[in-house]
Amino acid sequence: MKQITKALVAISGALLITGGAVVNFLQARKPPLTPQEELTLANIEALASIIEEGGNIGGDAKWWVWYIDNDGSHRCDPNGSAECTF
């Protein structure tokens, strides 16, 4: 009887560890990004790459503002067109 009990305990332990590993794997997987999340990430990356070398926020950094309409995207220059005043 002791041999059967030891075998059941060993099998139960192995199943418990395997089940925990599977649950951990499934929870650790990241779902694919939604289109909104991809766009947000692209915007953040674009903002980070715009700062020119040696520049810093409030200093020599240049930030370009773009607006998008039915004709495509357009860059707003400071004191530019009436569509871009801010």
Secondary structure, 3 states (H helix, E strand, C coil): CHHHHHHHHHHHHHHHHHHHHHHHHHHHCCCCCCHHHHHHHHHHHHHHHHCCCCCCCCCCCCCCEEEEECCEEEEECCCCCHHHCC
